[in-house]
């Protein structure tokens, strides 16, 4: 059996009955959604769409955005503008913090509690830019973690998503003693989450966020990044639409000829984490030279295909004129804006209301 990233090919392709995507098994989207909800512990409700303790929507998926990143605008203003552009409130607001910064900030708390449109916060935190993962796991930042925990306890009892040092793959250094091995990352993530919990923070819904790229999944240490089911509530990926991606399926299930054993992240996550919700924590569509209508066609494909992937319970768009590899704004063309707005307003992405908590 071919192995890649520590995952057997048969396992990665989802050969078990519980891991078959609807497009392969012939399952209808409705039956696939019911099956996935069962795996996630969501029971049918006679009262309509509900939210679990881990912020999993029982119907459809959350719709979120990281708005106008790298523009210098304050989060509240950026979100207001982005929501106006796409024609609906976001269900998730994605924000980023580093080092000793305390969160949620007053502005972020206001965004979450807005009575005109409540939102869930997805907080992306890199605990340090100068300490190694091994040092953090060994207690070097315990004072910082405790200070953050006390701040959360004082100021924000609502549930929120927390991802700790997202996209670790390109920071891994397997040199012995580097303090940045895959095992060091796993230990760091565990230490941060367990210390926050021990300090009383029980409202952080934890997210392990992968890059979503086949080349990293092919590394022999890839499987060792995972911190453990007890400290991870959701699994996530951050895929972007490069030149070899044409539809939503190609985005969430990227494969490459040079990594022939890799089945794609959604298929791998189905098989590896059948009982955990999947989040697309960042995704963006770059401009494509010579194809001014590409964003329009891609956003249309998301709307047409997203129901085939019922384990994906949140889609959070990365909206930026200066993303590292291009412009991901959704409204650079009239057609793109129209298709994105239609996607954002799709009933599937509005089925479960954000809880008041």
Secondary structure, 3 states (H helix, E strand, C coil): CCEECCEEHHHHCCCCHHHCCHHHHCCCHHHHHHHHHHHCCCCCCCCCCCECCCCCECCCCEEEEECCCCCCCCHHHHHHHHHHHHCCCCCEEEEEEECCCCCCCHHHHHHHHCCCCCCEEEEEEECCCCCCHHHHHCCCCHHHHHHHHHHHHHHCCCCEEEEECCCHHHHCCCCCCCCCCHHHHHHHHHHHHHHHHHCCCCCEEEEEEECCCHHHHCCCCHHHHCCCHHHCCEEEECCEECCCCCCHHHHHCCCCHHHCCCCCHHHHHHHHCCCCEEEEEEEEECCCCCCCCHHHHHHHHHHHHHHHCCCEEEEEEECCCCECCECCCCCCCHHHHHHHHHHHCCHHHCCCCCCCC
